[in-house]
């Protein structure tokens, strides 16, 4: 499959997924509450006509007013709220992607080298250990440690370097070890191949063989997992933003859902904000997929 076909396929799948999200978000969530004697009866019955009306009104508002609708804050549109929230999270996401990818590759190379020594326990075993621990508990432990034992770090800061550096480090913990495992497996798969033996026969050092030949040839396989790396980051973003009270996209998305444990969706449900944030996330994921396809084609030795 050529590059243009891959990128077109990714675009179509992303648009279909986004359309499906829009249809789910616009499902009517009104609950008819009535009294039956001394009992309160909630009727969440689905009405197709009302659903189609909601969809028509939403797209009519976009066409006529160029807006996704209002947000819960007076004077602020849904798209403006989504844009502010995504802007707060974008620096965290990009930083976490770079940290997870770069540090993960370096850790994978270290695991590969240590696997040939008696210190293997410091390589593959540490990667296995951190991957076996649920990332949720791992992030909570790191947060607890920083708050309890490193008071010099302003953990709950919403401005300055701590505002984006700490969340980026937290959400990149699991991706680092994920990429490390992929990198190490890619290097191990190339052992004994003819071009490796030839490079060593020419007198190249092990360091040069690993970085100039094996890692370059294995980078295509590593880049294949770049979209998966983004999924790990986005899935952990809510935990970090919620516990730090950081007003990013995941935190704002949770707020826009306005979930109530007793009645389900609350009165301040914001479909426009949810759709706006989902659209930005879809674009981000699509760009990462394009980068992955392009880089894999460039670095693929075949």
Beta strands, then each sheet from edge to edge (+ up, - down):
strand 1: 32-36
strand 2: 39-43
strand 3: 259-260
strand 4: 264-265
sheet 1: 1+ 2-
sheet 2: 3+ 4-
end
